[in-house]
Every structure is written in C-alpha cells, then in structure tokens.
Amino acid sequence: MTDQLNTAAREQRRRIREQRQIPIVGDDGDVILSFLEWCELAGLPESTAREMRARGQGPRCVQLGERKLGVSLAEHRRWVRARTEATT
C-alpha cells in the first residue's frame, strides 16, 4: 500500500512540474522554485541535492512553509557560478 501511495505522489509531482513553465531568462531573479523544481533545473536527483544541502554545498534556500523549501532563480545562478569557478 505504501508503494502505491509513493508512486501516486511521485506521479502527481511529475504532472505539476510539467504544467509549470520555469522562466530561465529576463528579469526573473525573484522567482522562487520549489526545491523539487530546483533539483530538476539543476539536473540533480532529489536525494543528491538534499545531501549536498546537508553538507553546505547546495544553494541557499528560502523557507516557504513549515516543511517546504524553495530556491530563487537568482540564488540558483549564484550557486552555478560558484561551482563553475571552483572547478576551473
């Protein structure tokens, strides 16, 4: 039963992500992505992103609710620049 619930929840999250268009250009730095949307944008599995965040290697998050995190597009871009500079 739990597997069915997990599968249904994953399917629902996938449908929500597909319906939302994530702006990538323009004056959109204040746009807040849910943590799962950010994982998709960054190309990371959720588990890897959470591990990176726990080690202090992820982007700074915005507390959207008691148990919900988000990441601004501006912070995502800062995080990408920092990781790019660190590898060169």
PDB file of N, CA, C and O in Angstrom:
ATOM      1  N   MET A   1       0.827  -1.195   0.000  1.00  0.00           N
ATOM      2  CA  MET A   1       0.000   0.000   0.000  1.00  0.00           C
ATOM      3  C   MET A   1       0.873   1.262   0.000  1.00  0.00           C
ATOM      4  O   MET A   1       0.571   2.218  -0.714  1.00  0.00           O
ATOM      5  N   THR A   2       1.952   1.272   0.796  1.00  0.00           N
ATOM      6  CA  THR A   2       2.829   2.431   0.851  1.00  0.00           C
ATOM      7  C   THR A   2       3.494   2.675  -0.496  1.00  0.00           C
ATOM      8  O   THR A   2       3.647   3.824  -0.910  1.00  0.00           O
ATOM      9  N   ASP A   3       3.892   1.604  -1.187  1.00  0.00           N
ATOM     10  CA  ASP A   3       4.495   1.758  -2.510  1.00  0.00           C
ATOM     11  C   ASP A   3       3.529   2.419  -3.484  1.00  0.00           C
ATOM     12  O   ASP A   3       3.931   3.251  -4.296  1.00  0.00           O
ATOM     13  N   GLN A   4       2.257   2.047  -3.401  1.00  0.00           N
ATOM     14  CA  GLN A   4       1.250   2.650  -4.278  1.00  0.00           C
ATOM     15  C   GLN A   4       1.092   4.136  -3.975  1.00  0.00           C
ATOM     16  O   GLN A   4       0.953   4.944  -4.893  1.00  0.00           O
ATOM     17  N   LEU A   5       1.111   4.503  -2.694  1.00  0.00           N
ATOM     18  CA  LEU A   5       0.990   5.903  -2.309  1.00  0.00           C
ATOM     19  C   LEU A   5       2.206   6.694  -2.780  1.00  0.00           C
ATOM     20  O   LEU A   5       2.062   7.804  -3.291  1.00  0.00           O
ATOM     21  N   ASN A   6       3.408   6.127  -2.610  1.00  0.00           N
ATOM     22  CA  ASN A   6       4.619   6.802  -3.069  1.00  0.00           C
ATOM     23  C   ASN A   6       4.605   6.988  -4.583  1.00  0.00           C
ATOM     24  O   ASN A   6       4.982   8.046  -5.087  1.00  0.00           O
ATOM     25  N   THR A   7       4.175   5.972  -5.294  1.00  0.00           N
ATOM     26  CA  THR A   7       4.096   6.056  -6.749  1.00  0.00           C
ATOM     27  C   THR A   7       3.091   7.116  -7.164  1.00  0.00           C
ATOM     28  O   THR A   7       3.361   7.891  -8.082  1.00  0.00           O
ATOM     29  N   ALA A   8       1.952   7.166  -6.518  1.00  0.00           N
ATOM     30  CA  ALA A   8       0.927   8.163  -6.835  1.00  0.00           C
ATOM     31  C   ALA A   8       1.435   9.569  -6.530  1.00  0.00           C
ATOM     32  O   ALA A   8       1.178  10.496  -7.298  1.00  0.00           O
ATOM     33  N   ALA A   9       2.150   9.737  -5.423  1.00  0.00           N
ATOM     34  CA  ALA A   9       2.683  11.052  -5.061  1.00  0.00           C
ATOM     35  C   ALA A   9       3.738  11.501  -6.072  1.00  0.00           C
ATOM     36  O   ALA A   9       3.756  12.666  -6.471  1.00  0.00           O
ATOM     37  N   ARG A  10       4.610  10.591  -6.484  1.00  0.00           N
ATOM     38  CA  ARG A  10       5.625  10.932  -7.484  1.00  0.00           C
ATOM     39  C   ARG A  10       4.979  11.330  -8.811  1.00  0.00           C
ATOM     40  O   ARG A  10       5.412  12.280  -9.463  1.00  0.00           O
ATOM     41  N   GLU A  11       3.950  10.602  -9.196  1.00  0.00           N
ATOM     42  CA  GLU A  11       3.240  10.900 -10.439  1.00  0.00           C
ATOM     43  C   GLU A  11       2.570  12.272 -10.361  1.00  0.00           C
ATOM     44  O   GLU A  11       2.596  13.029 -11.332  1.00  0.00           O
ATOM     45  N   GLN A  12       1.978  12.593  -9.228  1.00  0.00           N
ATOM     46  CA  GLN A  12       1.332  13.887  -9.058  1.00  0.00           C
ATOM     47  C   GLN A  12       2.376  15.014  -9.137  1.00  0.00           C
ATOM     48  O   GLN A  12       2.135  16.027  -9.794  1.00  0.00           O
ATOM     49  N   ARG A  13       3.538  14.846  -8.470  1.00  0.00           N
ATOM     50  CA  ARG A  13       4.594  15.857  -8.539  1.00  0.00           C
ATOM     51  C   ARG A  13       5.100  16.030  -9.972  1.00  0.00           C
ATOM     52  O   ARG A  13       5.383  17.150 -10.398  1.00  0.00           O
ATOM     53  N   ARG A  14       5.214  14.933 -10.712  1.00  0.00           N
ATOM     54  CA  ARG A  14       5.669  14.999 -12.096  1.00  0.00           C
ATOM     55  C   ARG A  14       4.685  15.805 -12.940  1.00  0.00           C
ATOM     56  O   ARG A  14       5.098  16.639 -13.746  1.00  0.00           O
ATOM     57  N   ARG A  15       3.383  15.562 -12.759  1.00  0.00           N
ATOM     58  CA  ARG A  15       2.378  16.304 -13.520  1.00  0.00           C
ATOM     59  C   ARG A  15       2.414  17.794 -13.200  1.00  0.00           C
ATOM     60  O   ARG A  15       2.274  18.625 -14.097  1.00  0.00           O
ATOM     61  N   ILE A  16       2.599  18.132 -11.936  1.00  0.00           N
ATOM     62  CA  ILE A  16       2.674  19.543 -11.534  1.00  0.00           C
ATOM     63  C   ILE A  16       3.887  20.200 -12.171  1.00  0.00           C
ATOM     64  O   ILE A  16       3.783  21.313 -12.687  1.00  0.00           O
ATOM     65  N   ARG A  17       5.044  19.529 -12.146  1.00  0.00           N
ATOM     66  CA  ARG A  17       6.261  20.084 -12.749  1.00  0.00           C
ATOM     67  C   ARG A  17       6.081  20.310 -14.242  1.00  0.00           C
ATOM     68  O   ARG A  17       6.530  21.326 -14.773  1.00  0.00           O
ATOM     69  N   GLU A  18       5.432  19.376 -14.923  1.00  0.00           N
ATOM     70  CA  GLU A  18       5.240  19.502 -16.362  1.00  0.00           C
ATOM     71  C   GLU A  18       4.317  20.659 -16.713  1.00  0.00           C
ATOM     72  O   GLU A  18       4.458  21.261 -17.778  1.00  0.00           O
ATOM     73  N   GLN A  19       3.381  20.977 -15.837  1.00  0.00           N
ATOM     74  CA  GLN A  19       2.426  22.047 -16.102  1.00  0.00           C
ATOM     75  C   GLN A  19       3.033  23.423 -15.868  1.00  0.00           C
ATOM     76  O   GLN A  19       2.590  24.393 -16.483  1.00  0.00           O
ATOM     77  N   ARG A  20       4.021  23.538 -15.008  1.00  0.00           N
ATOM     78  CA  ARG A  20       4.594  24.839 -14.671  1.00  0.00           C
ATOM     79  C   ARG A  20       5.772  25.145 -15.577  1.00  0.00           C
ATOM     80  O   ARG A  20       6.703  24.348 -15.697  1.00  0.00           O
ATOM     81  N   GLN A  21       5.723  26.292 -16.205  1.00  0.00           N
ATOM     82  CA  GLN A  21       6.831  26.749 -17.024  1.00  0.00           C
ATOM     83  C   GLN A  21       7.804  27.505 -16.124  1.00  0.00           C
ATOM     84  O   GLN A  21       7.395  28.433 -15.427  1.00  0.00           O
ATOM     85  N   ILE A  22       9.062  27.134 -16.125  1.00  0.00           N
ATOM     86  CA  ILE A  22      10.070  27.795 -15.309  1.00  0.00           C
ATOM     87  C   ILE A  22      10.787  28.830 -16.177  1.00  0.00           C
ATOM     88  O   ILE A  22      11.489  28.465 -17.120  1.00  0.00           O
ATOM     89  N   PRO A  23      10.615  30.128 -15.863  1.00  0.00           N
ATOM     90  CA  PRO A  23      11.319  31.130 -16.663  1.00  0.00           C
ATOM     91  C   PRO A  23      12.822  31.031 -16.453  1.00  0.00           C
ATOM     92  O   PRO A  23      13.275  30.845 -15.324  1.00  0.00           O
ATOM     93  N   ILE A  24      13.596  31.151 -17.514  1.00  0.00           N
ATOM     94  CA  ILE A  24      15.035  30.997 -17.416  1.00  0.00           C
ATOM     95  C   ILE A  24      15.764  32.283 -17.800  1.00  0.00           C
ATOM     96  O   ILE A  24      16.934  32.441 -17.451  1.00  0.00           O
ATOM     97  N   VAL A  25      15.115  33.196 -18.499  1.00  0.00           N
ATOM     98  CA  VAL A  25      15.773  34.433 -18.916  1.00  0.00           C
ATOM     99  C   VAL A  25      14.921  35.631 -18.524  1.00  0.00           C
ATOM    100  O   VAL A  25      13.746  35.489 -18.187  1.00  0.00           O
ATOM    101  N   GLY A  26      15.526  36.812 -18.573  1.00  0.00           N
ATOM    102  CA  GLY A  26      14.790  38.031 -18.270  1.00  0.00           C
ATOM    103  C   GLY A  26      14.955  38.433 -16.820  1.00  0.00           C
ATOM    104  O   GLY A  26      15.838  37.936 -16.120  1.00  0.00           O
ATOM    105  N   ASP A  27      14.101  39.335 -16.374  1.00  0.00           N
ATOM    106  CA  ASP A  27      14.143  39.855 -15.010  1.00  0.00           C
ATOM    107  C   ASP A  27      13.342  38.924 -14.105  1.00  0.00           C
ATOM    108  O   ASP A  27      12.229  39.249 -13.690  1.00  0.00           O
ATOM    109  N   ASP A  28      13.911  37.784 -13.810  1.00  0.00           N
ATOM    110  CA  ASP A  28      13.167  36.753 -13.085  1.00  0.00           C
ATOM    111  C   ASP A  28      13.874  36.282 -11.816  1.00  0.00           C
ATOM    112  O   ASP A  28      13.530  35.230 -11.276  1.00  0.00           O
ATOM    113  N   GLY A  29      14.853  37.042 -11.332  1.00  0.00           N
ATOM    114  CA  GLY A  29      15.636  36.610 -10.178  1.00  0.00           C
ATOM    115  C   GLY A  29      14.833  36.385  -8.918  1.00  0.00           C
ATOM    116  O   GLY A  29      15.248  35.626  -8.042  1.00  0.00           O
ATOM    117  N   ASP A  30      13.665  37.048  -8.812  1.00  0.00           N
ATOM    118  CA  ASP A  30      12.830  36.880  -7.627  1.00  0.00           C
ATOM    119  C   ASP A  30      11.912  35.670  -7.710  1.00  0.00           C
ATOM    120  O   ASP A  30      11.229  35.354  -6.736  1.00  0.00           O
ATOM    121  N   VAL A  31      11.881  34.985  -8.854  1.00  0.00           N
ATOM    122  CA  VAL A  31      11.042  33.803  -8.989  1.00  0.00           C
ATOM    123  C   VAL A  31      11.568  32.727  -8.043  1.00  0.00           C
ATOM    124  O   VAL A  31      12.766  32.448  -8.008  1.00  0.00           O
ATOM    125  N   ILE A  32      10.662  32.132  -7.280  1.00  0.00           N
ATOM    126  CA  ILE A  32      11.047  31.079  -6.339  1.00  0.00           C
ATOM    127  C   ILE A  32      10.586  29.737  -6.888  1.00  0.00           C
ATOM    128  O   ILE A  32       9.413  29.552  -7.211  1.00  0.00           O
ATOM    129  N   LEU A  33      11.512  28.820  -6.987  1.00  0.00           N
ATOM    130  CA  LEU A  33      11.204  27.448  -7.396  1.00  0.00           C
ATOM    131  C   LEU A  33      11.049  26.595  -6.150  1.00  0.00           C
ATOM    132  O   LEU A  33      11.722  26.832  -5.147  1.00  0.00           O
ATOM    133  N   SER A  34      10.175  25.611  -6.204  1.00  0.00           N
ATOM    134  CA  SER A  34      10.150  24.650  -5.107  1.00  0.00           C
ATOM    135  C   SER A  34      11.475  23.894  -5.149  1.00  0.00           C
ATOM    136  O   SER A  34      12.165  23.913  -6.169  1.00  0.00           O
ATOM    137  N   PHE A  35      11.834  23.234  -4.061  1.00  0.00           N
ATOM    138  CA  PHE A  35      13.098  22.502  -4.027  1.00  0.00           C
ATOM    139  C   PHE A  35      13.134  21.438  -5.118  1.00  0.00           C
ATOM    140  O   PHE A  35      14.172  21.234  -5.748  1.00  0.00           O
ATOM    141  N   LEU A  36      12.005  20.752  -5.349  1.00  0.00           N
ATOM    142  CA  LEU A  36      11.967  19.725  -6.391  1.00  0.00           C
ATOM    143  C   LEU A  36      12.122  20.333  -7.782  1.00  0.00           C
ATOM    144  O   LEU A  36      12.771  19.738  -8.642  1.00  0.00           O
ATOM    145  N   GLU A  37      11.538  21.506  -8.016  1.00  0.00           N
ATOM    146  CA  GLU A  37      11.722  22.176  -9.295  1.00  0.00           C
ATOM    147  C   GLU A  37      13.187  22.566  -9.476  1.00  0.00           C
ATOM    148  O   GLU A  37      13.743  22.443 -10.568  1.00  0.00           O
ATOM    149  N   TRP A  38      13.805  23.040  -8.392  1.00  0.00           N
ATOM    150  CA  TRP A  38      15.218  23.389  -8.474  1.00  0.00           C
ATOM    151  C   TRP A  38      16.063  22.158  -8.800  1.00  0.00           C
ATOM    152  O   TRP A  38      16.981  22.236  -9.616  1.00  0.00           O
ATOM    153  N   CYS A  39      15.760  21.026  -8.169  1.00  0.00           N
ATOM    154  CA  CYS A  39      16.505  19.788  -8.453  1.00  0.00           C
ATOM    155  C   CYS A  39      16.443  19.474  -9.942  1.00  0.00           C
ATOM    156  O   CYS A  39      17.447  19.107 -10.553  1.00  0.00           O
ATOM    157  N   GLU A  40      15.252  19.622 -10.518  1.00  0.00           N
ATOM    158  CA  GLU A  40      15.082  19.353 -11.942  1.00  0.00           C
ATOM    159  C   GLU A  40      15.887  20.337 -12.778  1.00  0.00           C
ATOM    160  O   GLU A  40      16.560  19.935 -13.727  1.00  0.00           O
ATOM    161  N   LEU A  41      15.827  21.623 -12.437  1.00  0.00           N
ATOM    162  CA  LEU A  41      16.575  22.638 -13.169  1.00  0.00           C
ATOM    163  C   LEU A  41      18.080  22.393 -13.080  1.00  0.00           C
ATOM    164  O   LEU A  41      18.803  22.568 -14.061  1.00  0.00           O
ATOM    165  N   ALA A  42      18.545  21.989 -11.903  1.00  0.00           N
ATOM    166  CA  ALA A  42      19.976  21.741 -11.695  1.00  0.00           C
ATOM    167  C   ALA A  42      20.414  20.389 -12.263  1.00  0.00           C
ATOM    168  O   ALA A  42      21.609  20.114 -12.370  1.00  0.00           O
ATOM    169  N   GLY A  43      19.446  19.554 -12.625  1.00  0.00           N
ATOM    170  CA  GLY A  43      19.792  18.240 -13.168  1.00  0.00           C
ATOM    171  C   GLY A  43      20.279  17.271 -12.114  1.00  0.00           C
ATOM    172  O   GLY A  43      21.111  16.405 -12.388  1.00  0.00           O
ATOM    173  N   LEU A  44      19.754  17.419 -10.900  1.00  0.00           N
ATOM    174  CA  LEU A  44      20.186  16.568  -9.787  1.00  0.00           C
ATOM    175  C   LEU A  44      19.033  15.727  -9.263  1.00  0.00           C
ATOM    176  O   LEU A  44      17.902  16.208  -9.202  1.00  0.00           O
ATOM    177  N   PRO A  45      19.295  14.487  -8.887  1.00  0.00           N
ATOM    178  CA  PRO A  45      18.268  13.723  -8.176  1.00  0.00           C
ATOM    179  C   PRO A  45      18.001  14.396  -6.822  1.00  0.00           C
ATOM    180  O   PRO A  45      18.900  14.993  -6.230  1.00  0.00           O
ATOM    181  N   GLU A  46      16.784  14.293  -6.353  1.00  0.00           N
ATOM    182  CA  GLU A  46      16.424  14.935  -5.081  1.00  0.00           C
ATOM    183  C   GLU A  46      17.334  14.481  -3.949  1.00  0.00           C
ATOM    184  O   GLU A  46      17.751  15.301  -3.131  1.00  0.00           O
ATOM    185  N   SER A  47      17.649  13.197  -3.886  1.00  0.00           N
ATOM    186  CA  SER A  47      18.486  12.688  -2.792  1.00  0.00           C
ATOM    187  C   SER A  47      19.881  13.330  -2.815  1.00  0.00           C
ATOM    188  O   SER A  47      20.417  13.689  -1.767  1.00  0.00           O
ATOM    189  N   THR A  48      20.462  13.473  -4.002  1.00  0.00           N
ATOM    190  CA  THR A  48      21.779  14.101  -4.122  1.00  0.00           C
ATOM    191  C   THR A  48      21.722  15.559  -3.708  1.00  0.00           C
ATOM    192  O   THR A  48      22.607  16.040  -3.001  1.00  0.00           O
ATOM    193  N   ALA A  49      20.682  16.269  -4.146  1.00  0.00           N
ATOM    194  CA  ALA A  49      20.531  17.680  -3.803  1.00  0.00           C
ATOM    195  C   ALA A  49      20.390  17.859  -2.293  1.00  0.00           C
ATOM    196  O   ALA A  49      20.970  18.781  -1.721  1.00  0.00           O
ATOM    197  N   ARG A  50      19.628  16.989  -1.653  1.00  0.00           N
ATOM    198  CA  ARG A  50      19.450  17.087  -0.198  1.00  0.00           C
ATOM    199  C   ARG A  50      20.766  16.778   0.533  1.00  0.00           C
ATOM    200  O   ARG A  50      21.081  17.409   1.542  1.00  0.00           O
ATOM    201  N   GLU A  51      21.520  15.817   0.025  1.00  0.00           N
ATOM    202  CA  GLU A  51      22.824  15.511   0.630  1.00  0.00           C
ATOM    203  C   GLU A  51      23.781  16.695   0.486  1.00  0.00           C
ATOM    204  O   GLU A  51      24.503  17.038   1.421  1.00  0.00           O
ATOM    205  N   MET A  52      23.777  17.312  -0.692  1.00  0.00           N
ATOM    206  CA  MET A  52      24.636  18.478  -0.912  1.00  0.00           C
ATOM    207  C   MET A  52      24.235  19.612   0.024  1.00  0.00           C
ATOM    208  O   MET A  52      25.094  20.284   0.596  1.00  0.00           O
ATOM    209  N   ARG A  53      22.945  19.821   0.180  1.00  0.00           N
ATOM    210  CA  ARG A  53      22.463  20.880   1.075  1.00  0.00           C
ATOM    211  C   ARG A  53      22.886  20.598   2.508  1.00  0.00           C
ATOM    212  O   ARG A  53      23.294  21.513   3.224  1.00  0.00           O
ATOM    213  N   ALA A  54      22.796  19.352   2.932  1.00  0.00           N
ATOM    214  CA  ALA A  54      23.182  18.976   4.299  1.00  0.00           C
ATOM    215  C   ALA A  54      24.681  19.217   4.536  1.00  0.00           C
ATOM    216  O   ALA A  54      25.088  19.533   5.654  1.00  0.00           O
ATOM    217  N   ARG A  55      25.505  19.068   3.480  1.00  0.00           N
ATOM    218  CA  ARG A  55      26.949  19.312   3.589  1.00  0.00           C
ATOM    219  C   ARG A  55      27.310  20.776   3.395  1.00  0.00           C
ATOM    220  O   ARG A  55      28.483  21.143   3.471  1.00  0.00           O
ATOM    221  N   GLY A  56      26.303  21.621   3.144  1.00  0.00           N
ATOM    222  CA  GLY A  56      26.559  23.045   2.931  1.00  0.00           C
ATOM    223  C   GLY A  56      27.045  23.362   1.531  1.00  0.00           C
ATOM    224  O   GLY A  56      27.635  24.421   1.312  1.00  0.00           O
ATOM    225  N   GLN A  57      26.812  22.470   0.576  1.00  0.00           N
ATOM    226  CA  GLN A  57      27.280  22.656  -0.794  1.00  0.00           C
ATOM    227  C   GLN A  57      26.170  23.037  -1.758  1.00  0.00           C
ATOM    228  O   GLN A  57      26.421  23.244  -2.945  1.00  0.00           O
ATOM    229  N   GLY A  58      24.950  23.131  -1.259  1.00  0.00           N
ATOM    230  CA  GLY A  58      23.820  23.478  -2.116  1.00  0.00           C
ATOM    231  C   GLY A  58      23.553  24.966  -2.085  1.00  0.00           C
ATOM    232  O   GLY A  58      24.257  25.712  -1.406  1.00  0.00           O
ATOM    233  N   PRO A  59      22.542  25.405  -2.815  1.00  0.00           N
ATOM    234  CA  PRO A  59      22.184  26.822  -2.805  1.00  0.00           C
ATOM    235  C   PRO A  59      21.502  27.189  -1.487  1.00  0.00           C
ATOM    236  O   PRO A  59      20.992  26.326  -0.773  1.00  0.00           O
ATOM    237  N   ARG A  60      21.505  28.487  -1.180  1.00  0.00           N
ATOM    238  CA  ARG A  60      20.768  28.947  -0.011  1.00  0.00           C
ATOM    239  C   ARG A  60      19.286  28.818  -0.323  1.00  0.00           C
ATOM    240  O   ARG A  60      18.838  29.179  -1.412  1.00  0.00           O
ATOM    241  N   CYS A  61      18.540  28.312   0.621  1.00  0.00           N
ATOM    242  CA  CYS A  61      17.117  28.063   0.408  1.00  0.00           C
ATOM    243  C   CYS A  61      16.253  29.108   1.100  1.00  0.00           C
ATOM    244  O   CYS A  61      16.682  29.781   2.037  1.00  0.00           O
ATOM    245  N   VAL A  62      15.031  29.223   0.612  1.00  0.00           N
ATOM    246  CA  VAL A  62      14.012  30.091   1.178  1.00  0.00           C
ATOM    247  C   VAL A  62      13.011  29.189   1.888  1.00  0.00           C
ATOM    248  O   VAL A  62      12.538  28.209   1.312  1.00  0.00           O
ATOM    249  N   GLN A  63      12.689  29.514   3.134  1.00  0.00           N
ATOM    250  CA  GLN A  63      11.704  28.731   3.878  1.00  0.00           C
ATOM    251  C   GLN A  63      10.316  29.180   3.423  1.00  0.00           C
ATOM    252  O   GLN A  63       9.873  30.273   3.773  1.00  0.00           O
ATOM    253  N   LEU A  64       9.628  28.342   2.644  1.00  0.00           N
ATOM    254  CA  LEU A  64       8.316  28.689   2.108  1.00  0.00           C
ATOM    255  C   LEU A  64       7.183  28.313   3.048  1.00  0.00           C
ATOM    256  O   LEU A  64       6.110  28.914   3.008  1.00  0.00           O
ATOM    257  N   GLY A  65       7.414  27.354   3.864  1.00  0.00           N
ATOM    258  CA  GLY A  65       6.417  26.888   4.816  1.00  0.00           C
ATOM    259  C   GLY A  65       7.123  26.108   5.897  1.00  0.00           C
ATOM    260  O   GLY A  65       8.351  26.021   5.909  1.00  0.00           O
ATOM    261  N   GLU A  66       6.364  25.547   6.793  1.00  0.00           N
ATOM    262  CA  GLU A  66       6.978  24.812   7.896  1.00  0.00           C
ATOM    263  C   GLU A  66       7.884  23.693   7.405  1.00  0.00           C
ATOM    264  O   GLU A  66       8.943  23.448   7.983  1.00  0.00           O
ATOM    265  N   ARG A  67       7.467  23.006   6.328  1.00  0.00           N
ATOM    266  CA  ARG A  67       8.258  21.886   5.819  1.00  0.00           C
ATOM    267  C   ARG A  67       8.587  22.019   4.332  1.00  0.00           C
ATOM    268  O   ARG A  67       8.921  21.028   3.683  1.00  0.00           O
ATOM    269  N   LYS A  68       8.495  23.240   3.785  1.00  0.00           N
ATOM    270  CA  LYS A  68       8.716  23.412   2.349  1.00  0.00           C
ATOM    271  C   LYS A  68       9.806  24.435   2.090  1.00  0.00           C
ATOM    272  O   LYS A  68       9.787  25.546   2.619  1.00  0.00           O
ATOM    273  N   LEU A  69      10.766  24.025   1.254  1.00  0.00           N
ATOM    274  CA  LEU A  69      11.883  24.889   0.879  1.00  0.00           C
ATOM    275  C   LEU A  69      11.751  25.310  -0.575  1.00  0.00           C
ATOM    276  O   LEU A  69      11.118  24.634  -1.384  1.00  0.00           O
ATOM    277  N   GLY A  70      12.364  26.443  -0.883  1.00  0.00           N
ATOM    278  CA  GLY A  70      12.425  26.914  -2.252  1.00  0.00           C
ATOM    279  C   GLY A  70      13.803  27.487  -2.532  1.00  0.00           C
ATOM    280  O   GLY A  70      14.602  27.696  -1.620  1.00  0.00           O
ATOM    281  N   VAL A  71      14.065  27.736  -3.798  1.00  0.00           N
ATOM    282  CA  VAL A  71      15.329  28.330  -4.226  1.00  0.00           C
ATOM    283  C   VAL A  71      14.984  29.399  -5.264  1.00  0.00           C
ATOM    284  O   VAL A  71      14.262  29.126  -6.224  1.00  0.00           O
ATOM    285  N   SER A  72      15.498  30.609  -5.071  1.00  0.00           N
ATOM    286  CA  SER A  72      15.254  31.656  -6.068  1.00  0.00           C
ATOM    287  C   SER A  72      16.126  31.393  -7.292  1.00  0.00           C
ATOM    288  O   SER A  72      17.182  30.768  -7.199  1.00  0.00           O
ATOM    289  N   LEU A  73      15.663  31.883  -8.441  1.00  0.00           N
ATOM    290  CA  LEU A  73      16.477  31.738  -9.647  1.00  0.00           C
ATOM    291  C   LEU A  73      17.784  32.501  -9.512  1.00  0.00           C
ATOM    292  O   LEU A  73      18.816  32.056 -10.014  1.00  0.00           O
ATOM    293  N   ALA A  74      17.751  33.646  -8.837  1.00  0.00           N
ATOM    294  CA  ALA A  74      18.989  34.402  -8.616  1.00  0.00           C
ATOM    295  C   ALA A  74      19.983  33.575  -7.801  1.00  0.00           C
ATOM    296  O   ALA A  74      21.177  33.570  -8.102  1.00  0.00           O
ATOM    297  N   GLU A  75      19.503  32.881  -6.779  1.00  0.00           N
ATOM    298  CA  GLU A  75      20.387  32.040  -5.957  1.00  0.00           C
ATOM    299  C   GLU A  75      20.892  30.848  -6.762  1.00  0.00           C
ATOM    300  O   GLU A  75      22.049  30.449  -6.627  1.00  0.00           O
ATOM    301  N   HIS A  76      20.038  30.286  -7.591  1.00  0.00           N
ATOM    302  CA  HIS A  76      20.472  29.176  -8.450  1.00  0.00           C
ATOM    303  C   HIS A  76      21.633  29.633  -9.332  1.00  0.00           C
ATOM    304  O   HIS A  76      22.636  28.931  -9.463  1.00  0.00           O
ATOM    305  N   ARG A  77      21.489  30.800  -9.929  1.00  0.00           N
ATOM    306  CA  ARG A  77      22.541  31.314 -10.805  1.00  0.00           C
ATOM    307  C   ARG A  77      23.828  31.582 -10.025  1.00  0.00           C
ATOM    308  O   ARG A  77      24.914  31.289 -10.523  1.00  0.00           O
ATOM    309  N   ARG A  78      23.728  32.131  -8.811  1.00  0.00           N
ATOM    310  CA  ARG A  78      24.903  32.364  -7.962  1.00  0.00           C
ATOM    311  C   ARG A  78      25.592  31.044  -7.664  1.00  0.00           C
ATOM    312  O   ARG A  78      26.816  30.940  -7.744  1.00  0.00           O
ATOM    313  N   TRP A  79      24.795  30.031  -7.317  1.00  0.00           N
ATOM    314  CA  TRP A  79      25.312  28.703  -6.976  1.00  0.00           C
ATOM    315  C   TRP A  79      26.045  28.094  -8.183  1.00  0.00           C
ATOM    316  O   TRP A  79      27.126  27.526  -8.029  1.00  0.00           O
ATOM    317  N   VAL A  80      25.465  28.213  -9.365  1.00  0.00           N
ATOM    318  CA  VAL A  80      26.102  27.674 -10.575  1.00  0.00           C
ATOM    319  C   VAL A  80      27.427  28.380 -10.832  1.00  0.00           C
ATOM    320  O   VAL A  80      28.430  27.732 -11.131  1.00  0.00           O
ATOM    321  N   ARG A  81      27.433  29.727 -10.713  1.00  0.00           N
ATOM    322  CA  ARG A  81      28.691  30.478 -10.923  1.00  0.00           C
ATOM    323  C   ARG A  81      29.761  30.029  -9.934  1.00  0.00           C
ATOM    324  O   ARG A  81      30.913  29.822 -10.317  1.00  0.00           O
ATOM    325  N   ALA A  82      29.388  29.877  -8.666  1.00  0.00           N
ATOM    326  CA  ALA A  82      30.350  29.469  -7.648  1.00  0.00           C
ATOM    327  C   ALA A  82      30.913  28.089  -7.945  1.00  0.00           C
ATOM    328  O   ALA A  82      32.108  27.853  -7.768  1.00  0.00           O
ATOM    329  N   ARG A  83      30.062  27.178  -8.393  1.00  0.00           N
ATOM    330  CA  ARG A  83      30.533  25.823  -8.705  1.00  0.00           C
ATOM    331  C   ARG A  83      31.384  25.836  -9.969  1.00  0.00           C
ATOM    332  O   ARG A  83      32.335  25.062 -10.079  1.00  0.00           O
ATOM    333  N   THR A  84      31.060  26.692 -10.912  1.00  0.00           N
ATOM    334  CA  THR A  84      31.838  26.786 -12.148  1.00  0.00           C
ATOM    335  C   THR A  84      33.222  27.330 -11.851  1.00  0.00           C
ATOM    336  O   THR A  84      34.218  26.806 -12.351  1.00  0.00           O
ATOM    337  N   GLU A  85      33.293  28.374 -11.042  1.00  0.00           N
ATOM    338  CA  GLU A  85      34.574  28.958 -10.678  1.00  0.00           C
ATOM    339  C   GLU A  85      35.419  28.007  -9.855  1.00  0.00           C
ATOM    340  O   GLU A  85      36.646  28.019  -9.958  1.00  0.00           O
ATOM    341  N   ALA A  86      34.776  27.182  -9.038  1.00  0.00           N
ATOM    342  CA  ALA A  86      35.509  26.258  -8.175  1.00  0.00           C
ATOM    343  C   ALA A  86      36.171  25.138  -8.988  1.00  0.00           C
ATOM    344  O   ALA A  86      37.160  24.556  -8.542  1.00  0.00           O
ATOM    345  N   THR A  87      35.641  24.837 -10.159  1.00  0.00           N
ATOM    346  CA  THR A  87      36.183  23.721 -10.924  1.00  0.00           C
ATOM    347  C   THR A  87      37.203  24.145 -11.959  1.00  0.00           C
ATOM    348  O   THR A  87      37.830  23.294 -12.590  1.00  0.00           O
ATOM    349  N   THR A  88      37.386  25.459 -12.149  1.00  0.00           N
ATOM    350  CA  THR A  88      38.333  25.891 -13.184  1.00  0.00           C
ATOM    351  C   THR A  88      39.635  26.355 -12.558  1.00  0.00           C
ATOM    352  O   THR A  88      40.555  26.757 -13.271  1.00  0.00           O
TER     353      THR A  88
END
